[in-house]
């Protein structure tokens, strides 16, 4: 399922990753470069498996760890109300 931000979420790229702002709650989230790569992949229409594969290529990590990292980030973004 594609990842989409709510209308109340703003995103800005930084030198260190991405910052998300929940304008309704006033809460900032700072994403590191790994999470930023996952986020970009998913927002560009990629699936979670595509994001995990991108992590393996870019950061040379284990496939199982990449899948877990992607699942965790997506779950946290959805549970926080930032994404659906």
Residue pairs with C-beta under 8 A, 6 or more apart in sequence:
2 42
2 45
3 39
3 42
3 43
3 74
3 77
3 83
3 84
4 43
4 83
4 84
5 11
5 20
5 43
5 82
5 83
6 81
6 82
6 83
6 84
8 22
8 23
8 24
9 20
9 21
9 22
9 23
9 82
9 83
10 20
10 21
10 23
11 18
11 19
11 20
11 21
11 39
12 18
12 19
12 21
13 36
16 30
16 32
16 33
17 30
17 31
17 32
17 33
17 35
17 36
18 30
18 31
18 35
18 36
18 39
19 28
19 29
19 30
19 31
20 28
20 29
20 30
20 31
20 82
21 27
21 28
21 29
22 28
22 29
22 80
22 81
22 82
25 81
27 80
29 80
29 82
31 39
34 55
34 59
34 69
35 73
37 51
37 54
37 55
37 58
38 51
38 54
38 55
38 69
38 70
38 73
38 74
39 73
41 50
41 51
41 54
42 48
42 51
42 74
46 54
48 67
48 70
48 71
48 74
49 67
51 70
52 63
52 66
52 67
52 69
52 70
53 66
55 61
55 66
55 69
55 70
56 62
56 63
56 66
61 69
74 83
77 83
78 84
